Amino acid sequence: MLSAEVKLYQRLLASDPDEAVDVVDEFLEDKPVPELYDKVLIPALAFADQDRLRGVIDRERWTALAEHVLNIIDDVKARDAGADAPADVAAHAKAAPDSDSRPTILCIGPRNRLDEVAAVMLADLLTKNGFEARVLPGSTLTGGGLEPIARNGVAAVCLSYVQPEALHHARRSVRSLRRQCPAEVPIVLGLWNAQPRAEGPRDLCALTGADRLGVSLTGAVREVHELTPPPASEAAVPTAGP
């Protein structure tokens, strides 16, 4: 039997978004959204990136696939919002956290649209855990465009890579961030789909210059929590995932 992430990737490659949604719906019957992101959507993006690097799929195809995944994320977020909405709208408005009081986290997909879509998932989980998360394209890393944003109360920056072997690119991205961000702003490097390797987190952080390493979205959220916890009234630290 094919795994959910393989089935999803096949449906996306076939440009069959309806059947792709069916795969997602089936997975969510007994699994939470963070697990969908880490175990199904992120691997599907990684498959596309691997095929992109091998020249198996062209730019039009992998960018279209990325947009299909983004549509799935939007649909999941909309359903989540509807399920969580209380009957008393006034009470909900009164209890809603003030975004100005939440730490702002920048989520950047450095290389391409696949990385950016993964950053959207990370931002969604950060938002659910009490942060104000903003998604930025990789182009903000060049030309000094990030500096005015990073100097406006940013608590941390997260880099999102669906290709866990992109260490040289990650090192360049971290260097760019160091030039544009205040020294006290920590950098969390997300190498999604990374397998256990000889280098531990400390070695990979030393190699790239990042402050923390996450190999899953939920793991990266935990790292952000440790670096800059949100107000105590916000959501608890996620426990699932490596």
Secondary structure as UniProt FT lines:
FT   HELIX           4..13
FT   TURN            14..15
FT   HELIX           17..28
FT   TURN            29..30
FT   HELIX           33..36
FT   HELIX           37..41
FT   HELIX           42..54
FT   HELIX           59..84
FT   HELIX           89..95
FT   HELIX           99..101
FT   STRAND          104..109
FT   HELIX           113..128
FT   TURN            129..130
FT   STRAND          132..137
FT   HELIX           138..141
FT   TURN            143..146
FT   HELIX           147..150
FT   TURN            151..153
FT   STRAND          154..161
FT   TURN            164..165
FT   HELIX           167..180
FT   TURN            183..184
FT   STRAND          187..191
FT   TURN            192..193
FT   HELIX           201..208
FT   STRAND          212..214
FT   HELIX           217..227
FT   TURN            232..233
//
